[in-house]
Amino acid sequence: MPIFPDQFSSTPILTLLEEAEQGLIGFDRRLIQALLDRREETLDALEAMLKDSGKDRLLDLTEQAFDLYREFRSPRALPFYIQLLGSRKGDTIPDDLMEAFTDIGAPAVEPILELHGQVPADDRPDLVFLLSTLGVHDARIQALIEATIAADHYEGALCAGLYGDPALKPAVQAALDAGVKNAEEQKVLEECIESLGAPREPHEPQPYGILEQYPEKAAPLFDQMDPEHVVRFFECGEKEYRARAAMSFTDDDYPDEIRDRLIELAQNDSEPLVRGAALRALGERIHEEAIRDLLVRVLETKSEAEAEREEWLGALIGLAGATAEPEVHDALLAAYNREECRAAALQTMWRSLDPRYRKYFGPNLKSEEFDIRRQAIQGVGAYPLPDLAFELIPLLQDEEVRDEALFSYALAVRHNTTPKSVNRLFDMIDEKAGGLSDDEEETVAVALDRRLEREGFEPVFFPAEEHDHEQEAQPAPEPVEQARTEKIGRNDACPCGSGKKYKKCCGAN
């Protein structure tokens, strides 16, 4: 059975973490508070979880484990920190990892010195720099800093200044006397000597504040569960869980047993939010007369008034495939004319692809309401609407909707679409966006592949034959690293890069 938030305090910590690894528990403040309340049990569970690296899991909780260790500031975190340090592959040490070591202080010296003796020579200066920040005076650290000063005046002076021991003055002065390469090197050496003579305050660790970094509530990852697990949450006491569980079947092919459970939820749940989510999911079976009648009946008997709005809008979105019906069309326009309903109306419009609604997206691209702006952007790509694509260019710099704008712009911008031309289009989008992150590159590539398929071509960036899940002996998918507030939906692009929906790709495993 699922573990609900009111059971966190009575559930073993290791079980909570294992459930979170499988996406069955959302990583939110309620879970974190339960982990913080049982510090030693949580530290034991973290060690057990991190040692069991071969276990199948949906999510990689490395980031969450790091945050918990930062909050606890326990020397028991050192093996985990050392593992992170040793896996950098030549990259500089991240600031937050440096701070984590510094907060622990003296107990970190031995494991870092041990790692220093194991890594390639090119990685050792970074470890000397890290040792210099610990605020611990040790003859071995001083010797390493002196050797660094002799080998690299600039790097050595930085380490010596951080270390703060006046005993290093002779080594720094010797470097100055031996001659320097440039004015910058001389300046850092002189500043180092001056700082070594000044009194230094001991390092005082600051509160990490883990709770502020996570949402108050986060639902389980319903979009990535097997359907039989999702329906168990229909009985949950939290309406948000029930609604999210029902909503996860949107855009999905589900069996009759799930349809029947959704009907029961839509008709009998005590909360309009949940009934609306179930109605929206039932829209996938709108070709069935009984479902269509149910959705239309709700549309006719309920209203956009606040008390019934969630249920009414759920039915409206579920009827996106039936906008040819006059009563659906009239209700859709009524919803559009009410600002509090407009985002749902725009979503229904672009899901319908009814050409009568093309004119409604442009006026809403600059709406101050995030949900309205977001749905308008998605409509430009869904139809697509090339004449509005240029209006998406300023939105590429809007962090709130940048991802949606990139995807829709790639789908809609007027450009020749052939296997040979999409790379030029990719480069053009990259330039207009001011550069793309790795995730954004994937977003644009998926959109361009979809654009090719729309024109009858095979995908170029993620060819299907490179990721054919119909073959036998498939390797297990890599675990997904969980962001603090984000999840990969069953209908999102699969993170493996296949270009398929998650539910048709790795999610099918």
Secondary structure, DSSP 8 states (H G I E B T S, - for coil): ----GGGGGGS-HHHHHHHHHTTSS--SHHHHHHHHHTHHHHHHHHHHHHH-TTS--SEE-HHHHHHHHHHHT-GGGHHHHHHHHHTSTT----HHHHHHHHHH-GGGHHHHHHHHTTS-GGGHHHHHHHHHTS----HHHHHHHHHHHHH-HHHHHHHHHHH--GGGHHHHHHHHHT--SSHHHHHHHHHHHHHHTS-----------GGGGS-S-----GGGS-HHHHGGGGG-S-HHHHHHHHHTTTT----HHHHHHHHHHHHH-S-HHHHHHHHHHHGGGTTSHHHHHHHHHHHHHS-SSGGGHHHHHHHHHHTGGGTTSHHHHHHHHHHHTSHHHHHHHHHHHHHHT-GGGGGGSGGGTT-SSHHHHHHHHHHHHHTT-HHHHGGGTGGGG-TTTHHHHHHHHHHHS----STTTHHHHHHHHHHHTTS--HHHHHHHHHHHHHHHHHTT---SSS-GGGG-TTSSS------EE--SS----TTSB-TTS-SSBGGGTGGG-
